[in-house]
Amino acid sequence: MRRLSAPRTALVTAGTVLLASAAAAVALPAGAAAAGCAVTYAVSSQWQGGFGANVTVTNLGDPVNGWTLAWSYAAGQTVTQAWNATVTQSGAAVTARNVDYNGSIPTNGSTSFGFNGAWTSSNPAPTSFALNGVTCTGGTTPTTSPTSSPPPSPSTPPPGGPADITVNTATKYQTVDGFGAAVSIWGGAWSTAETQTLVGLGPNQLGLSIVRTGLSPVSSEWATQVNALRTAKSYGSNVKIMASPWTAPAAWKTNNSRINGGKLRPEYYDDYANHLNSYVQYMRNQGVTVDVTSVQNEPDWHPDYDSMDWSGTELQTFVREQGAKVQNTKLMVAEAVNLNYGYTDPTLNDAAARTNIGYIGGHLYGTEASGRLKPYPLAQQYDKPVWMTEWNLHEADGGGSNIWGNPANATVWNETLDDIMRTVHRSMESNWSAYVWWYGKRYYSFIGDGESAYGTVAGAPLKRGYAFAQYAKYVRPGYQRVGLTKSSKASPLEVTAYSGDGKVTLVILNRSTSAVNNAIVQAPQNVSRAEYVATSQNASAASQPVGVNGNQVTVNVGARSISTVVLTL
């Protein structure tokens, strides 16, 4: 790796409430707010059982350094996730406090934050607010009346008609091994709860089926990840563990260092094989089966952190002569930065070496630009599944602080849909069997790490996690990608289909700015049950209506969304 620096949201728009006041001059305690403050409380989205709200506080009195806004809910609503503020609730009373990057409100200045919440029979807006303990004067002036009952669901699409997506299970492609992410390679481990969120299949869990871990050159460090890996195995469903070494011990290398590349001395090839084997057996004794063991992370990259250089012929020699010593796991070659075939072809073309490996691995840095985000014929010829084992992209950092903690942020969503999810789709179309992201827990990844500058909550699912789960949670290990055809109406959609467990599962990307409504999916036989779940800028793992008629189902595919259709046959 090259080191680089929520609950669902909108479906139906609801009302906006403006709380205004006269700018009366009132003597206040130091640090308090003038009673002339104004609060805009906007229910920006609402669905059955949940809502999203945005709040803007404008100070019309004395400047405020550090603020607390308080209000009460009259109908039992509860706050479930917040961004740009720390929001707590006790009974009906809710308190929002500034975080470090929005601590002051100058006179006539404002600050904003948002949150998701839950509601039952009604969702009236609060009628009064207090800023730093002083009630904001003035009445409530709704600009649009907020809904007080569940909004109507989008209409169920009418079933039946010419098919827009026809699934052909007789046309078979690769078997899927899974979708996953890495634990911290040099840092701490995921907690038990965080691991369960990442690999679990329940509500607000992401369903990862591969966990990648580092294989340290220092055996005393192996214990760090044991609990997370054991939890992933026991709590998840058919989760595979992959171990990647960044370097051999320094004394075995030509540069006598863990960092800056350097090659493994040939006289230590057997020691290195025994080192890999010792790790696998250690984990096995801890109750963790290491399913896949890589020979080397990025053999073509020698940065100033743990790294080791190999050529393709050196990897071939090592695997041929030493690979059989690594027991109770399958070896992978060789995780080159951009799936450079020069690091894998020599092993594939050597019958003796080839028998000692189970997988071909590579990373996605520059792979598409180099023309290798496509099927790998030599790997397919010898029945060696191709795994994409690392990619890391978070250019959306440049959009400003705290954006990653806001599930409705457009910059983050565009990067997630157009870059990350598009490459997952392309990887599947390329007959690759796995897609493994970089760190699963990071402010730009699947669950937050709590880094305040980016506004995430440690352990809480992020928008990118929900999007990735549209594959990970529903396309399970052992499913096989199958054929499909599309009508011209469905041409904006990027679709892959999978068969397994008596189900047909389709993952649909709509990166266009227009919805494709009443899209008809035709299965190979009658459908007994249909589920349709979507994630977009304003929705996270939100159930959608679906019409069923024999072997056809009808769905509305939202603009700028990724969705999954699961058909039980």
Disulfide bonds with the S-S distance in Angstrom:
Cys37-Cys136 1.68
